[in-house]
């Protein structure tokens, strides 16, 4: 909910919350997620080898449900949810979580 000052036209820190969107990831969102994974876990942290595609995914992605957060149209974070009964041998040691929100 916007503050009274924001409603009157004065910019404030709550302005961006009006643009925050949390939703199930689409196929296009998933491609962005795989590229972000590569950027973080391969290029930045070196936990996985970098590849020419600039994309990092694994066999669990076929089963995982992704929830994505966007802020002003840009990806702010995501989480993957692996359903019960799926193998937990993933490219990541824990759930794939990229949390860029502070």
N, C-alpha and C positions, 0 to 999 in steps of 0.2 A: 504494500500500500504506500503510495507516495505521501511524503510529508506535506504539511501546509505550505511551507516555503516553495517546494517544488511545484505544487499546484499553481502557485502564483507566478511561476516563471523563473525562480531563482534555482540555479543548478545546485544539486547536492549529491552526496554519495549514493543515494537510493535510486538515482535515475537509471542506472544500468540494470537494476532488478526487474524493471519493466520489460527488459529485453531478454531475460533469462528464460530459456526453454529447456525442459527435460522431457525426453521422449524415447520410445523404442527406436533403435537405429535402423535406418533404411539400408538397402544394398550400397547406395552411394556413400552413406555415412560409414559403413564398414570399410570401404576402400580408404577413406580418410584415416580411420582407426588403425588399419594395417600399416599405413605410411607413418603415422605418429609412433607406433610401436617400434618400427625400424629406426626412426630418428632417435628415440630414447634408448632402447635396449641394445641396438647394434652400434649406431654411430656415436652416441654420447657415452653410454656406459660400457660398451664393449663386451656385453654379456652374450652376444650372438654375433656371428660373422655378418658384416655388411654385404649387401648384394646389389647387383646392377638394377634390379627392379625397385629398390628402395622400399620394400614391402616385407613385413614380417607377420606370418600367420602360422597356424598349426592345425592338426586334425580336429581339435575340439571346436574350432570355429564353425564347423558344420552343425554342431549341436548348441553352441552357446547363444544366449540371448544377450544383446548389447543394449545398454541404456546410455544415452549420450546427453550431455549438457552443452548447450550453446549459449553464448552471451553475445548479443549484438550480431548474430549470424556466424560467429567464429566458434570452433570447438573449444570448450573450456575444460572438459573432462569426460571420461567414460568409464564404465565398468562392464565386465563380462560376467554373466551368470551361467555356470555350468549346471545343467539339470542332474538330479540324482541318477545314479546308475551309469553315468558316462565315465570313461577312463580318465583319470586325473593326470596323465602324463602329458604335460603341456610344455610349450617353449618357455613358460614362466614358472617359477617355483611356487608362486601363489597366484591367486586370482589376478587376472589382467586388470590392473587398476592404474589409470593415469589421472591423477587428480591435480589439475592446474589451478583450481579455485583456491583462493587463500581464505 
